[in-house]
Structures are given as C-alpha cells and as structure tokens.
Amino acid sequence: MDELTDDFEIIGRIVRDAENECLIKKGVYWKLDVIDVRWFKNDKPTKGIRLNIEEARNLMNILKRELE
C-alpha cells in the first residue's frame, strides 16, 4: 500500500466508500514513535498527516473538546 508506512501497525480504519478509506497506523519514524493518519483511494495514499505522540495527544484533546 504505502511504502513509507508498510512496517507500521494498523490500529484503526475508517471506510468512506468502496474506493476510499483512512488508515490509522503507529510505528517508529526517525527513532520517534509516531501516529500516521492517511487517506487512501484504490489502495494508493492521497493525503495524510504524521504526528509524534505528543502532537497526537494534543490533537486528541482538541477533538475530544470539539466533539463532546
């Protein structure tokens, strides 16, 4: 699928339709633990974001605040 994150563990998936899905993965990139959130269309990456763990926690707090 995505050569940059092939070694990462898939920890979540959001299926939008038959062609589009978002994969949430965790792994190590340049010796940092990261979370990678990336959209795929027909198994090819289109856009995404890679966050270190501190950034991912900050994003989670913002989303929790806005979705409650």
C-alpha positions, 0 to 999 in steps of 0.5 A, spaced: 500 500 500 504 505 502 511 504 502 513 509 507 508 506 512 508 498 510 512 496 517 507 500 521 501 497 525 494 498 523 490 500 529 484 503 526 480 504 519 475 508 517 471 506 510 468 512 506 466 508 500 468 502 496 474 506 493 476 510 499 478 509 506 483 512 512 488 508 515 490 509 522 497 506 523 503 507 529 510 505 528 517 508 529 519 514 524 526 517 525 527 513 532 520 517 534 514 513 535 509 516 531 501 516 529 500 516 521 493 518 519 492 517 511 487 517 506 487 512 501 483 511 494 484 504 490 489 502 495 494 508 493 495 514 499 492 521 497 493 525 503 495 524 510 498 527 516 504 524 521 504 526 528 509 524 534 505 522 540 505 528 543 502 532 537 497 526 537 495 527 544 494 534 543 490 533 537 486 528 541 484 533 546 482 538 541 477 533 538 475 530 544 473 538 546 470 539 539 466 533 539 463 532 546 
